[in-house]
Amino acid sequence: MKGDMNIPPIPQSAPSSVRQGLVGGEVLKLLQPAEGLIRPGQSAQAEVLALKQNDLTFQLLLKLTLAGGRETNVQASSTFPLPLGSQLAVTQPSAGNLAISLQQALSSSVATLTRLDTQQLPVGTLLQGKVLTTQALAQPAGQPAVYRSLVTLLNSALSGSTLTLDSPQPLRIGSLLSAQVDGPQSLNFVPLNGRQEQLAVAQQLATQQRRQGSLEGLLNALQKLPASADMPADLRTSIDKLLAGLPAHAQLSNAKGLGDALLNSGAFLEARLLSGQTQALAPDMKATLLRLIAQILPGLPASTSFNPGMAASTQAQALPTFVRNALGMLGQISAKPQPGGFPLPQRLLQSGEGEDSLENLLKLAAAAISRLQSHQLSSLEQSGRTAEGGVLTTWQLEIPMRNAHDIVPLQIKFQREDPPEKQAQDKPESREIKDQLWRVELAFDLAPLGPLHVQAQLLRGNLSGQLWAEQAFTANLIESQLGALRQRLSDAGLSVTDLDCHQGTPPQSGHTRLEQRWVDETA
């Protein structure tokens, strides 16, 4: 399906289907007749828990609150849909029927959202929902068909709410819908084949973050292995190569060394495999960790109860099925998992009681792979379209860096924002020129300076940046060196428009990541 979908305003008169169903006041038929459920002359409060369309009728699951506070669930059918969460006062004229008033039916029929608050859901926000019902509306002869659907939202602050949508084509009942907010009463349909991965990514990200452990936990354990440790020769060789390949800060201070470290961080392993670049996998961090797990497994004690390597293998085999089934599970999801964020917090795993060295290394290696995958999934989570229609691409990764005898994880995030495609179609004299906007974010904890956070953005050769240091001494030291840093950046051909240092940590923005601006370049 293509095109726009509209949220219809509150109807001024009763829909014909509602009026026809209210003849005699009996509008709900119990699927299993119950004698004396509600006493004559009394009413019960009912809440619609579930809604399902069956051809021309609608099946409801109602929670009844009877006299004395007793609650019971009943199934009923109706000739018109009652949105989820509708509150009704119900009477029982006969064992097989429940009745509600005309006014209640009308109130329930408009209990869905009739407009979107664009302050809460800015234009461009992606909404995802599940189609509950679809009906063709009566149209005058010669007019195009219009289909009205009830859709329950699965993400955003409105998760669990019900939308009434009018569309030029019927929406398949039970299908999942992705649409971008175009205005208070208009949505633009987004084909699922281009967005279905997003929910799978969000689910997998939450799983990986529970499993992940900091890279330094594994690397420090590998450094402390005694030379006399009993382990296969190929495993010892792999460990030595992994430790010897860790870059020092001097290597990261030149363009080639930094580029190699970024490419070998593990963030691009799958892309290399897809393009057939298998010869370049040797120094890749993620490939090395996977090889390490494969070499540890044969040496594990037969009685071990922890085998994350096998679990990772099973997960890899099941991943295509997971992606296909992720959307079918959305009805069970109440809210979208929170993105991974930046930087990922430090998380060091402790050795379990009774674990030998190989079993502990296996656990740490599996947690390190989950750490790298958390960065990869966070990159996907933070990529998409901005409110202005531009394309935002994110690369988030982590490089373990040698600093003397210590290993310092350097977390990096690159973001590139491309202007909207439609801009190129406008007349040059009637549009403002917009170029690519680049952002770079760094986070690391370097002794004795403590935790540091850097944010910078580059637009048309103009660079602006903010630095945060948690320690007051470090903040004062950086402040005293900002002039020299500004000069070095200018010598590199950049025009520095803003450069400041603050004590503390960067403020957490309440905006979505696709809307966030560190510095307003139009100010």
C-alpha positions in Angstrom: 0.0 0.0 0.0 1.2 3.5 -0.7 0.0 7.0 0.1 -1.3 8.9 3.1 -3.6 7.8 5.9 -5.8 10.2 7.7 -7.1 10.3 11.2 -10.8 11.2 10.9 -12.4 13.9 13.1 -15.0 13.0 15.7 -18.2 12.0 13.9 -21.1 14.4 14.4 -23.7 11.6 14.0 -24.0 8.0 14.9 -22.5 5.6 12.3 -25.2 3.6 10.6 -23.7 0.3 11.7 -24.0 1.5 15.3 -27.6 2.5 14.9 -28.5 -0.8 13.3 -26.8 -2.7 16.0 -28.6 -0.8 18.7 -32.1 -1.9 17.7 -33.7 -3.0 21.0 -30.5 -2.1 22.9 -28.9 -5.5 22.5 -25.6 -4.9 20.8 -23.2 -7.5 22.4 -23.9 -11.3 22.1 -22.1 -13.5 24.5 -20.3 -16.4 22.8 -21.0 -18.6 25.8 -24.5 -17.7 27.3 -24.4 -17.0 31.0 -27.6 -17.0 33.1 -27.7 -14.4 35.9 -24.3 -12.9 35.1 -25.8 -9.4 35.9 -28.9 -9.2 38.1 -32.1 -7.6 36.6 -32.1 -3.9 37.2 -28.4 -3.7 37.8 -25.4 -2.9 35.6 -21.8 -3.8 35.6 -18.7 -2.0 34.5 -17.0 -3.5 31.4 -13.6 -2.8 29.9 -12.6 -3.9 26.4 -9.4 -6.0 26.8 -9.1 -7.4 23.2 -10.6 -6.9 19.8 -10.6 -9.2 16.8 -12.4 -8.9 13.5 -14.2 -12.0 12.1 -15.6 -11.1 8.6 -18.5 -8.7 9.3 -18.5 -9.1 13.1 -16.1 -8.2 15.9 -15.1 -10.5 18.8 -14.5 -8.8 22.1 -12.9 -9.8 25.3 -14.5 -7.9 28.2 -13.5 -7.6 31.8 -16.7 -7.2 33.9 -16.7 -5.7 37.4 -19.8 -7.1 39.0 -21.5 -6.2 42.3 -19.3 -6.6 45.3 -16.1 -6.0 43.2 -16.0 -9.5 41.7 -14.3 -9.5 38.3 -14.8 -11.9 35.4 -13.8 -12.1 31.7 -16.3 -12.9 29.0 -16.2 -13.1 25.2 -18.8 -11.3 23.1 -19.5 -10.4 19.5 -20.6 -7.1 18.2 -21.6 -5.6 14.9 -19.2 -2.7 15.3 -15.8 -2.3 16.8 -15.2 -1.1 20.3 -11.7 0.3 20.8 -9.3 -1.3 23.3 -9.7 0.3 26.8 -13.3 1.4 26.2 -15.2 1.7 29.5 -18.9 0.6 29.3 -21.9 0.2 31.6 -23.4 -3.1 30.7 -26.8 -4.7 31.5 -28.0 -8.2 30.6 -31.5 -8.5 29.1 -31.1 -12.2 28.5 -28.6 -15.0 29.1 -26.9 -14.6 25.7 -26.9 -10.8 25.3 -25.3 -7.7 26.9 -26.7 -4.3 26.2 -25.2 -0.8 26.2 -26.8 2.5 25.5 -26.6 4.4 22.2 -24.7 7.2 23.9 -22.1 4.7 25.3 -21.7 3.2 21.9 -21.1 6.6 20.3 -18.6 7.5 23.0 -16.7 4.3 22.5 -16.7 4.6 18.8 -14.8 7.9 19.2 -12.6 6.8 22.1 -9.7 6.5 19.7 -7.2 9.3 19.1 -8.7 12.0 16.8 -5.5 14.0 16.3 -1.8 13.7 17.1 0.1 16.2 19.3 3.0 17.2 17.1 4.8 18.6 20.1 4.8 15.1 21.6 5.2 13.3 18.2 7.0 15.7 15.9 6.6 15.5 12.1 8.7 12.7 10.8 8.3 10.5 13.9 7.9 6.8 13.0 4.8 5.1 14.5 4.3 1.4 14.4 1.1 -0.4 15.1 -1.0 -3.5 14.7 -4.2 -3.4 12.6 -7.2 -4.6 14.6 -10.1 -4.0 12.2 -10.8 -2.8 8.6 -14.2 -1.7 7.2 -15.2 -0.2 3.8 -17.1 3.1 4.3 -20.2 3.9 2.2 -19.2 6.4 -0.5 -21.3 8.3 -3.1 -21.3 6.8 -6.6 -18.1 7.7 -8.5 -16.1 8.5 -5.4 -12.9 6.5 -4.6 -13.2 3.8 -1.9 -12.2 4.6 1.7 -11.4 2.1 4.3 -11.6 2.8 8.1 -9.3 0.8 10.4 -8.6 0.6 14.1 -4.8 0.4 14.8 -3.3 -0.1 18.2 0.1 1.7 18.6 3.1 -0.3 19.7 5.8 2.3 20.2 6.3 6.0 21.3 4.7 7.6 24.3 1.3 6.6 22.9 2.0 2.9 23.1 -1.3 1.0 23.8 -3.5 3.8 22.4 -5.9 3.2 19.5 -5.9 5.2 16.2 -8.8 5.4 13.8 -7.3 5.6 10.3 -8.9 6.2 6.9 -6.9 4.9 3.9 -7.5 4.4 0.2 -6.8 0.7 0.4 -7.8 -1.9 3.1 -5.2 -2.7 5.8 -4.8 -6.4 6.3 -6.2 -7.4 9.7 -3.4 -8.5 12.1 -0.7 -6.9 10.0 1.9 -4.5 11.3 1.9 -0.9 10.1 4.7 1.6 10.0 3.9 5.3 9.2 5.6 8.6 9.7 3.7 11.6 11.2 2.9 14.1 8.5 0.7 16.3 10.6 -1.9 16.3 13.5 -4.3 14.2 11.4 -2.1 12.7 8.6 0.3 9.8 8.5 2.5 8.7 5.6 2.7 4.9 5.1 6.2 3.4 5.2 6.6 0.0 3.5 7.4 -2.7 6.2 10.1 -4.2 4.0 12.1 -1.1 4.7 11.4 -0.8 8.4 10.7 -4.3 9.7 14.3 -4.7 10.9 13.9 -1.8 13.4 11.8 -3.7 15.9 14.0 -6.8 15.6 17.0 -4.5 16.2 15.4 -3.0 19.3 14.6 -6.4 20.7 18.0 -7.8 20.0 19.7 -4.7 21.5 17.9 -5.2 24.8 19.1 -8.9 24.8 22.7 -8.1 23.9 22.9 -5.4 26.6 22.0 -7.9 29.3 24.8 -10.2 28.0 27.5 -7.7 27.3 30.6 -7.1 29.4 33.4 -4.5 28.9 36.3 -5.4 26.6 38.9 -4.6 29.2 37.5 -7.4 31.4 38.6 -10.0 28.8 41.8 -8.3 27.8 43.0 -7.9 31.4 42.3 -11.5 32.0 44.3 -12.5 28.9 47.2 -10.3 30.0 47.3 -12.0 33.4 47.4 -15.5 32.1 50.6 -17.2 33.4 53.0 -18.4 30.7 52.7 -21.8 32.3 48.9 -22.0 31.8 47.9 -25.4 30.3 46.1 -24.6 27.1 46.3 -25.6 23.4 49.2 -24.0 21.4 46.8 -22.5 18.8 44.8 -20.8 21.6 48.0 -19.3 23.1 49.0 -18.1 19.7 45.6 -16.4 19.1 45.8 -14.7 22.5 49.3 -13.4 21.8 48.2 -12.0 18.4 45.1 -10.4 19.9 47.1 -8.6 22.6 50.0 -7.6 20.3 47.5 -6.1 17.8 45.9 -3.6 20.3 46.8 -0.1 19.1 48.6 2.4 21.2 47.5 6.1 21.4 50.4 7.0 19.1 48.9 4.8 16.4 45.5 6.5 16.8 47.0 9.9 16.4 47.6 9.6 12.7 45.0 9.1 10.0 46.1 5.7 8.7 46.5 4.2 12.1 43.1 5.5 13.2 41.5 4.3 9.9 42.9 0.8 10.4 41.7 0.6 14.0 38.2 1.7 13.0 38.0 -0.9 10.2 39.3 -3.6 12.5 37.0 -2.7 15.5 34.5 -5.5 14.7 31.8 -3.0 13.6 32.3 -3.9 9.9 32.8 -7.7 10.1 29.5 -8.6 8.5 29.9 -6.0 5.8 33.3 -7.5 4.9 31.8 -11.0 4.8 29.0 -9.9 2.6 31.4 -8.3 0.1 33.7 -11.4 0.1 36.7 -9.6 1.8 37.6 -12.7 3.8 41.3 -12.0 3.5 40.9 -8.9 5.6 39.4 -10.7 8.6 42.6 -11.6 10.4 43.0 -8.4 12.5 39.3 -7.8 13.0 38.4 -7.8 16.7 35.1 -9.5 16.4 36.5 -12.2 14.1 39.3 -12.7 16.5 37.0 -13.1 19.5 34.8 -15.6 17.6 38.0 -17.6 16.7 39.0 -17.5 20.3 35.7 -19.0 21.4 36.0 -21.8 18.9 39.5 -22.6 20.2 38.4 -22.5 23.9 35.4 -24.8 23.5 37.3 -28.1 23.0 39.3 -27.6 26.2 36.4 -27.0 28.5 35.7 -29.4 31.3 33.0 -31.9 30.4 31.0 -30.9 33.5 30.8 -27.2 32.7 27.4 -25.7 32.9 28.2 -22.5 31.1 28.6 -22.6 27.3 27.9 -19.1 25.8 29.8 -20.1 22.7 27.3 -22.8 21.9 24.5 -20.4 22.7 25.9 -17.8 20.3 26.1 -20.5 17.6 22.5 -21.5 18.2 21.5 -17.8 18.2 23.3 -17.2 14.9 21.5 -20.2 13.3 18.1 -19.0 14.6 18.6 -15.3 13.7 16.8 -15.3 10.3 13.8 -17.0 12.0 14.0 -14.4 14.7 13.9 -11.5 12.3 10.9 -13.1 10.5 9.0 -13.7 13.7 9.9 -10.4 15.5 7.0 -8.5 14.0 4.5 -11.3 14.9 5.5 -10.8 18.5 4.7 -7.1 18.6 1.3 -7.7 20.1 3.1 -8.7 23.3 5.3 -5.6 23.4 4.0 -2.7 25.4 6.8 -0.3 24.7 9.8 0.0 22.5 13.1 -0.9 24.3 15.3 2.1 25.0 18.2 2.5 22.7 21.7 1.5 23.8 22.8 5.1 24.2 26.4 6.5 24.2 28.7 5.7 25.8 27.9 2.2 26.9 28.6 1.9 30.7 31.4 -0.2 32.0 30.3 -3.7 33.0 32.9 -6.1 34.4 31.9 -9.7 35.0 33.0 -11.7 38.0 34.4 -15.2 37.9 31.9 -17.8 39.1 32.7 -20.2 41.9 34.3 -23.4 40.6 35.1 -22.0 37.2 38.5 -22.9 35.7 40.5 -20.4 33.7 39.2 -21.5 30.3 35.6 -21.4 31.4 36.1 -17.9 32.7 37.7 -16.8 29.5 34.8 -18.2 27.5 32.3 -16.2 29.6 34.4 -13.0 29.1 34.8 -13.5 25.4 31.1 -14.1 24.8 30.3 -11.0 26.9 32.9 -9.0 24.8 31.2 -10.1 21.5 27.8 -9.0 22.9 29.5 -5.6 23.8 30.6 -5.2 20.1 27.1 -6.2 18.9 25.5 -3.8 21.3 27.4 -1.0 19.5 26.4 -2.3 16.1 22.8 -2.5 17.1 22.9 1.0 18.6 24.2 2.2 15.3 21.1 0.8 13.5 18.8 2.1 16.3 20.1 5.7 15.8 20.0 5.7 12.0 17.0 6.8 10.1 15.2 9.9 8.8 15.2 13.2 10.7 12.1 15.4 11.2 13.2 17.5 8.2 13.4 14.4 6.0 17.1 14.1 5.9 19.0 10.8 6.3 21.0 10.2 9.5 23.6 7.4 9.4 25.3 6.4 12.7 28.5 4.3 13.3 29.1 3.5 16.9 32.1 1.3 17.9 34.7 0.7 20.6 38.5 0.4 20.2 40.6 -1.0 23.1 43.7 1.3 23.2 47.0 0.6 25.0 48.1 3.3 27.4 51.4 2.1 29.0 50.5 -1.1 30.8 46.7 -0.2 30.9 44.0 -1.0 28.3 41.7 2.0 27.8 38.4 1.4 25.8 37.9 4.3 23.4 34.2 4.6 22.5 33.5 6.4 19.2 30.3 7.5 17.5 30.2 9.1 14.0 27.0 10.5 12.6 26.4 11.9 9.1 23.3 13.8 8.3 22.5 14.2 4.6 20.0 16.9 3.5 16.5 15.9 2.2 16.5 14.5 -1.3 13.7 16.8 -2.3 16.0 19.8 -1.8 17.8 19.0 -5.0 14.5 19.3 -6.9 13.9 22.9 -5.7 15.0 25.9 -7.7 18.5 27.0 -6.5 17.4 30.6 -6.0 14.5 29.6 -3.8 16.2 27.3 -1.3 18.8 27.5 1.4 21.9 25.5 0.6 22.4 22.6 3.1 25.4 20.4 3.2 26.3 17.2 4.9 26.6 17.6 8.7 29.1 15.4 10.5 29.2 14.7 14.2 31.9 12.9 16.2 31.5 11.8 19.8 34.3 10.3 22.0 34.2 8.8 25.5 37.1 7.3 27.4 38.6 7.1 30.9 42.3 7.9 30.8 44.4 7.8 34.0 45.0 10.1 35.8 42.6 12.4 33.9 39.5 10.4 34.6 36.4 10.1 32.4 36.4 12.4 29.4 33.6 13.1 26.8 34.1 15.0 23.6 31.4 16.1 21.1 32.2 17.9 17.9 30.4 18.7 14.6 31.6 19.8 11.2 29.6 21.7 8.7 31.1 23.4 5.6 34.6 23.4 7.1 33.4 25.0 10.3 34.1 23.0 13.5 32.5 23.4 16.9 33.1 21.2 19.9 32.4 20.7 23.6 34.5 18.7 26.1 33.4 17.4 29.4 35.8 16.2 32.2 34.4 14.8 35.4 37.4 15.8 37.5 37.8 19.5 38.3 41.6 19.3 37.9 41.2 17.8 34.4 38.6 20.4 33.3 41.0 23.2 34.4 43.9 21.6 32.6 41.9 21.2 29.3 40.6 24.8 29.6 44.2 26.1 29.8 45.1 24.2 26.6 42.1 25.2 24.5 44.0 28.0 22.8 46.7 25.5 21.6 44.0 23.1 20.4 42.2 25.8 18.5 45.4 26.7 16.8 46.2 23.2 15.8 42.7 22.7 14.3 43.1 26.0 12.4 46.5 24.8 11.1 44.7 21.7 9.8 42.5 23.9 7.6 39.4 24.0 9.9 37.5 27.1 11.0 36.8 26.7 14.7 33.6 28.5 15.6 33.0 27.2 19.2 35.3 25.3 21.6 34.5 25.0 25.3 35.3 22.7 28.2 33.0 21.9 31.1 33.2 19.9 34.3 30.8 17.1 34.6 29.0 15.0 32.0 27.0 16.0 28.9 23.4 16.8 29.6 20.9 14.1 28.6 18.6 15.5 25.9 14.9 14.8 26.1 14.7 14.8 22.3 15.0 11.7 20.2 18.4 11.0 18.8 17.2 11.8 15.2 16.3 15.3 16.3 19.2 16.1 18.7 21.5 19.0 17.9 24.6 19.6 20.0 25.1 23.1 18.5 22.5 24.9 16.5 24.4 25.7 13.3 21.6 28.2 12.2 21.7 30.2 15.4 
